[in-house]
Amino acid sequence: MGDLFQTEKKPITEADRIRLGADLAVVDRALIELKAEKTDVSRAYRVKIRKLEDESDTLSRQLADGVVENTFEVEEVPDDARQVMTILRAETKELLETRRFNEAEKEASRRRRQGELFEGDGDGSVATPTKLRSVPKPTGRPRGRPRKTAKPS
C-alpha cells in the first residue's frame, strides 16, 4: 500500500518565521514579475488586435462605399508673395489645393525674403543692402548748448 501522511499544527519558531518570510518574499516577487509580463503581453496583443481591427474597418468601409482610397506623394510649394502654400501631386505636378501660410511658414517666408536682400553675386561674397543709414562720427565735443557754470568768487 501507499504511504499515508497526516498534518499537524504546531506553534511557529523563530527559524520557521524567517524561512516562511523568505519563501513569501520569493513567491511575491515571482507573482509581481508574472503579472508585469502578462500586462506587457496583453498590451502587445491589444496593439496587434487594434491594428487588424482598423484595417478590417477600412476594407469594410471601402467595400460598402464602393470607393478605394489611394495614397500618393505631394509637394508643398510656398508662394511668398501671396502668403499661400500650393500643394501639387508629386508625379504629375497637378494642382490639388492652396492654403494660407500658418505662423511657422509665415516666419520662414519672412526669412527667405530677407535672405534675398543680402544675396551675393555667386562668388560666395555677401552683398550689402543698397540703402544704409549714415551714422555721424563722434567729434569729441558735446552737442547742443554749452552748460553755464557758476563763476568762482
Number of C-alpha atoms within 10 A of each C-alpha: 3 4 4 5 5 4 5 4 5 6 6 10 9 9 9 11 11 12 12 13 12 12 11 12 12 11 12 12 11 12 12 11 12 12 12 12 12 12 12 12 12 12 12 12 12 12 12 11 12 12 12 12 12 11 12 12 12 14 15 12 13 13 11 9 9 8 10 11 8 5 6 8 8 16 15 14 12 20 14 16 8 9 16 19 19 17 18 18 15 13 10 8 11 11 13 11 11 15 11 14 19 11 9 9 16 16 12 14 19 13 11 12 13 11 11 9 13 14 14 13 9 7 6 8 10 12 11 11 9 7 6 7 5 6 6 6 6 8 7 6 7 8 8 6 6 8 6 6 6 6 5 4 3
